[in-house]
Amino acid sequence: MNPDPQAAPSGEDAAAAEPPAPACVMTFNASDPSGAGGLAGDVSTIAAMGAHALPIATAIVMRDTAEVFDTHELDDELVVEQARSVLEDVTIAGWKVGFLGSADNVSAVAEVLSDYADIPLVAYMPGLSWLDEDKQQPYLDAFRELILPATEVLVGSHKTLQDFLLPDWDSERPPSARELAVAAAEHGTRYVLVTGIALPSKGTEQYIDNVLASAQGALTGEKFERFETTFVGAGDTLSAALAALLAAGSELQAAVGEALSFLDQSLDAGFRPGMGNVVPDRFFWALPPADEEGGESGPEEPGGDFEDPKDKGGAPRRVH
């Protein structure tokens, strides 16, 4: 047999010949068997944004697309062992924190985060009305004390962030995004991305605002038309997209705009897999859309700028 004149490289030469790896994002979240949110939502979103997900399971949420029935948190040592095993091997560029399962897990994850303080962290606070009351308050207290100081951007709906950051708010008017950012900054968080801020209706149209703010004021935002469809997994999608974009080196305000655009198009292409709520389609860009002549065109590229439906004369963008 003749020797190959171009033998395959090995060792360090082989590593040097390989294409560079995508940005790696470690996400701590619960397993969601519906595939709508949790780790399933994070992995698909991060992949759609062109990054690589490192999923760390913190709990198992028993749910379908309509409601949560129960949750079983994993042991905090198991959570840490999952993360440390990967961190000893892979260089990460971003963190995403979702539902951590228990106050003990919050403490364990915070300890891991503290060893990588220079890596940007996007934390998502979901509504936790389904969590047992005896677990909910210790969880929120631990998250406030241990996760917020490490957080670059805290993401959540206006109502959820108000309940979490300003539980004693007694004014007739709702707090502004800046006021929520001030409350978050008291715990060390630099920015908040507040979604679902209700705006005055214009005739029959109702709009909502989505605002990135710091303690100094609002920085950027998008106003979208609201409609009645209820989604599950939207918050995990937005926060995971933002984490992936920051990990890839995007500037914050540009990353927020792109993440909101990605979420909007994921919701516009959303589907109802069961009898419950609509699930975002994070791979909307991979489906060849029909062109004006009734034919098909190629798929959009993931990552980068996503097309605004308004540019095609379609419905205005809407985020929930």
C-alpha positions as CSV (number, residue, x, y, z in Angstrom):
1,M,0.0,0.0,0.0
2,N,1.4,3.4,-0.9
3,P,1.8,5.8,2.0
4,D,-0.4,8.9,1.9
5,P,1.8,11.8,0.8
6,Q,-0.4,14.2,2.9
7,A,-0.7,12.4,6.2
8,A,-3.4,13.7,8.6
9,P,-2.0,16.1,11.2
10,S,-2.0,14.9,14.8
11,G,-1.7,16.4,18.3
12,E,-1.3,20.2,18.4
13,D,-1.0,20.3,14.6
14,A,-4.4,18.7,14.3
15,A,-6.0,21.1,16.8
16,A,-4.5,24.0,14.9
17,A,-5.9,22.7,11.6
18,E,-9.5,22.5,13.0
19,P,-11.9,25.4,12.4
20,P,-12.5,27.6,15.5
21,A,-15.2,26.4,17.9
22,P,-18.4,28.6,18.2
23,A,-18.9,30.6,21.4
24,C,-19.8,28.2,24.2
25,V,-22.6,29.2,26.6
26,M,-23.2,27.3,29.8
27,T,-26.9,27.3,30.9
28,F,-28.2,26.3,34.2
29,N,-31.9,25.5,33.9
30,A,-34.6,22.9,34.6
31,S,-35.5,20.0,32.3
32,D,-38.8,20.8,30.6
33,P,-40.3,17.7,28.9
34,S,-42.7,19.9,26.8
35,G,-39.6,21.3,25.0
36,A,-41.1,24.8,25.3
37,G,-38.6,26.3,27.7
38,G,-36.0,25.2,30.2
39,L,-32.9,23.4,28.9
40,A,-34.7,22.3,25.7
41,G,-35.5,25.9,24.9
42,D,-32.0,27.1,25.8
43,V,-30.2,24.5,23.7
44,S,-32.3,25.1,20.6
45,T,-32.1,28.9,21.0
46,I,-28.4,29.0,21.6
47,A,-27.8,26.7,18.6
48,A,-30.1,28.8,16.4
49,M,-27.9,31.8,17.3
50,G,-24.8,30.0,16.1
51,A,-23.3,29.2,19.6
52,H,-22.8,25.9,21.4
53,A,-24.9,25.2,24.5
54,L,-23.5,23.4,27.6
55,P,-26.7,22.5,29.5
56,I,-26.6,21.9,33.2
57,A,-29.8,20.3,34.7
58,T,-30.9,21.8,38.0
59,A,-34.4,20.3,38.3
60,I,-37.1,18.3,36.5
61,V,-40.3,20.3,36.0
62,M,-43.3,18.1,35.4
63,R,-45.4,20.1,32.9
64,D,-47.1,20.2,29.5
65,T,-47.6,23.1,27.2
66,A,-50.5,24.4,29.4
67,E,-49.3,24.2,33.0
68,V,-46.8,23.0,35.6
69,F,-47.8,20.1,37.8
70,D,-44.8,19.5,40.0
71,T,-41.0,20.0,40.2
72,H,-38.2,17.9,41.5
73,E,-34.9,19.7,42.2
74,L,-31.6,17.9,41.7
75,D,-29.1,17.6,44.5
76,D,-26.8,20.7,44.7
77,E,-23.7,18.6,44.6
78,L,-24.9,16.9,41.4
79,V,-25.5,20.3,39.8
80,V,-21.9,21.5,40.7
81,E,-20.4,18.2,39.5
82,Q,-22.1,18.6,36.1
83,A,-20.7,22.1,35.7
84,R,-17.2,21.5,37.0
85,S,-16.8,18.5,34.7
86,V,-17.4,20.6,31.6
87,L,-15.6,23.7,32.8
88,E,-12.4,21.7,33.3
89,D,-12.5,20.9,29.6
90,V,-14.3,23.7,27.7
91,T,-13.6,27.4,27.6
92,I,-16.9,29.2,28.0
93,A,-17.8,32.7,26.8
94,G,-21.2,33.2,28.4
95,W,-23.6,32.1,31.1
96,K,-27.4,31.8,31.2
97,V,-29.2,31.1,34.4
98,G,-32.9,30.1,34.4
99,F,-34.8,28.2,37.1
100,L,-32.4,26.6,39.5
101,G,-34.8,24.4,41.4
102,S,-34.0,25.3,45.1
103,A,-32.3,27.8,47.3
104,D,-29.5,25.2,47.8
105,N,-28.9,25.0,44.1
106,V,-28.9,28.8,43.9
107,S,-26.0,28.8,46.4
108,A,-24.2,26.1,44.5
109,V,-24.5,27.8,41.1
110,A,-23.4,31.1,42.6
111,E,-20.2,29.5,43.9
112,V,-19.4,28.2,40.4
113,L,-20.1,31.6,38.8
114,S,-17.8,33.3,41.3
115,D,-14.8,31.6,39.8
116,Y,-15.5,33.1,36.4
117,A,-16.5,36.7,37.2
118,D,-15.3,38.1,33.9
119,I,-17.8,36.0,31.9
120,P,-21.1,37.8,31.1
121,L,-24.2,36.4,32.9
122,V,-27.8,36.7,31.7
123,A,-30.2,35.7,34.4
124,Y,-33.9,35.0,33.6
125,M,-36.5,35.3,36.4
126,P,-39.7,33.3,35.3
127,G,-43.0,33.6,37.1
128,L,-42.9,31.1,40.0
129,S,-46.6,31.1,41.1
130,W,-46.6,27.3,40.6
131,L,-43.8,26.8,43.1
132,D,-44.8,25.7,46.7
133,E,-44.9,28.8,49.0
134,D,-42.5,27.2,51.5
135,K,-39.9,26.9,48.7
136,Q,-40.7,30.0,46.7
137,Q,-39.6,32.7,49.2
138,P,-36.3,31.1,50.2
139,Y,-35.5,30.6,46.5
140,L,-36.2,34.3,45.7
141,D,-34.2,35.5,48.7
142,A,-31.2,33.3,47.7
143,F,-31.5,34.4,44.0
144,R,-31.6,38.1,45.1
145,E,-28.6,37.8,47.4
146,L,-26.4,35.4,45.4
147,I,-27.2,35.6,41.7
148,L,-28.0,39.2,41.2
149,P,-24.6,40.5,42.2
150,A,-23.0,38.4,39.4
151,T,-25.6,39.4,36.8
152,E,-24.9,41.6,33.8
153,V,-28.6,41.5,32.5
154,L,-31.6,40.4,34.4
155,V,-34.5,39.4,32.1
156,G,-38.2,39.1,33.0
157,S,-41.7,40.3,32.4
158,H,-42.7,43.6,34.0
159,K,-45.0,42.0,36.5
160,T,-42.6,39.3,37.5
161,L,-39.7,41.8,38.0
162,Q,-41.9,44.1,40.0
163,D,-43.0,41.3,42.3
164,F,-39.3,40.2,42.7
165,L,-37.5,43.5,42.9
166,L,-40.1,45.8,44.4
167,P,-42.5,43.5,46.4
168,D,-43.7,46.4,48.6
169,W,-44.5,48.8,45.7
170,D,-47.7,50.5,46.7
171,S,-48.1,53.3,44.1
172,E,-51.1,53.3,41.8
173,R,-48.8,53.5,38.8
174,P,-46.6,50.6,37.9
175,P,-42.8,51.1,38.4
176,S,-40.8,52.2,35.3
177,A,-38.0,50.1,33.8
178,R,-35.5,52.5,35.4
179,E,-37.0,52.0,38.8
180,L,-36.7,48.3,38.4
181,A,-33.1,48.8,37.3
182,V,-32.4,50.9,40.4
183,A,-33.8,48.1,42.6
184,A,-31.7,45.5,40.7
185,A,-28.6,47.7,41.0
186,E,-28.9,47.7,44.8
187,H,-28.1,44.0,44.5
188,G,-25.3,44.5,42.0
189,T,-27.1,43.9,38.7
190,R,-26.0,46.2,35.9
191,Y,-29.0,46.1,33.6
192,V,-32.6,44.8,33.4
193,L,-34.4,43.9,30.2
194,V,-38.1,44.3,31.1
195,T,-40.7,42.8,28.7
196,G,-44.4,43.2,28.5
197,I,-44.8,46.8,29.7
198,A,-48.4,47.7,29.0
199,L,-48.8,50.9,27.0
200,P,-52.0,53.0,26.5
201,S,-54.1,51.5,23.7
202,K,-54.6,53.3,20.4
203,G,-58.1,52.7,19.2
204,T,-58.5,48.9,19.0
205,E,-54.7,48.3,19.1
206,Q,-52.8,47.5,22.3
207,Y,-49.1,47.9,22.4
208,I,-46.5,46.6,24.8
209,D,-42.9,47.9,25.4
210,N,-39.7,46.0,26.0
211,V,-37.0,48.1,27.6
212,L,-33.3,47.7,28.5
213,A,-32.5,50.0,31.4
214,S,-29.8,50.7,33.9
215,A,-30.0,52.7,37.1
216,Q,-29.3,55.8,35.1
217,G,-32.3,55.3,32.7
218,A,-33.7,53.5,29.7
219,L,-31.1,52.6,27.1
220,T,-33.0,51.0,24.3
221,G,-36.3,49.2,23.6
222,E,-38.9,48.1,21.1
223,K,-42.7,48.7,21.1
224,F,-44.7,45.8,19.6
225,E,-48.4,45.2,19.0
226,R,-50.0,42.8,21.4
227,F,-52.2,40.0,20.4
228,E,-54.2,37.4,22.3
229,T,-52.1,34.2,21.7
230,T,-50.5,32.8,24.8
231,F,-46.9,31.5,24.5
232,V,-44.8,29.3,26.7
233,G,-41.0,29.5,26.6
234,A,-40.7,33.1,25.4
235,G,-38.6,34.3,28.3
236,D,-36.2,31.4,28.1
237,T,-35.9,32.1,24.4
238,L,-35.1,35.8,24.8
239,S,-32.6,35.4,27.6
240,A,-30.8,32.5,25.9
241,A,-30.5,34.4,22.6
242,L,-29.1,37.4,24.5
243,A,-26.6,35.2,26.3
244,A,-25.4,33.7,23.0
245,L,-25.0,37.1,21.4
246,L,-23.0,38.5,24.3
247,A,-20.9,35.4,24.3
248,A,-20.1,36.0,20.6
249,G,-18.9,39.5,21.4
250,S,-21.9,41.6,20.4
251,E,-22.3,45.0,22.1
252,L,-25.1,45.0,24.6
253,Q,-27.7,47.3,23.0
254,A,-27.2,45.7,19.6
255,A,-27.5,42.3,21.2
256,V,-30.8,43.2,22.9
257,G,-32.2,44.5,19.6
258,E,-31.2,41.3,17.8
259,A,-32.5,39.1,20.6
260,L,-35.9,40.8,20.6
261,S,-36.1,40.5,16.8
262,F,-35.2,36.8,17.0
263,L,-37.9,36.2,19.7
264,D,-40.4,38.1,17.7
265,Q,-39.9,36.0,14.6
266,S,-39.8,32.8,16.7
267,L,-43.2,33.8,18.1
268,D,-44.7,34.8,14.7
269,A,-43.7,31.3,13.5
270,G,-44.8,29.6,16.7
271,F,-46.7,26.4,16.7
272,R,-49.1,24.5,19.0
273,P,-47.8,21.0,19.5
274,G,-50.5,20.0,22.0
275,M,-53.7,21.3,23.5
276,G,-52.0,24.0,25.5
277,N,-50.0,27.1,24.6
278,V,-48.0,28.1,21.5
279,V,-44.3,27.2,21.5
280,P,-41.7,29.5,19.8
281,D,-40.2,28.1,16.6
282,R,-36.5,29.0,17.1
283,F,-35.6,27.5,13.7
284,F,-38.0,29.6,11.7
285,W,-35.1,30.7,9.5
286,A,-34.4,27.1,8.4
287,L,-37.8,26.7,6.8
288,P,-37.8,27.9,3.1
289,P,-40.6,30.5,2.9
290,A,-42.8,30.7,-0.2
291,D,-41.9,33.6,-2.5
292,E,-44.3,35.9,-4.2
293,E,-44.5,33.6,-7.2
294,G,-45.6,30.7,-5.0
295,G,-42.2,29.0,-5.2
296,E,-39.6,28.6,-2.5
297,S,-36.5,30.4,-1.6
298,G,-33.5,29.3,0.5
299,P,-33.4,29.4,4.3
300,E,-32.2,32.5,6.1
301,E,-28.8,32.4,7.8
302,P,-28.9,32.0,11.6
303,G,-27.2,34.6,13.8
304,G,-26.7,38.0,12.3
305,D,-29.6,40.4,11.7
306,F,-33.1,38.9,11.4
307,E,-35.6,40.3,9.0
308,D,-38.3,42.5,10.3
309,P,-41.7,41.4,9.1
310,K,-42.7,45.0,8.6
311,D,-40.0,45.3,5.8
312,K,-42.1,42.8,3.9
313,G,-45.4,44.5,4.5
314,G,-46.4,41.8,7.0
315,A,-47.8,42.1,10.6
316,P,-46.0,44.3,13.0
317,R,-43.5,42.6,15.4
318,R,-45.0,41.4,18.7
319,V,-43.3,40.2,21.8
320,H,-45.0,38.8,25.0
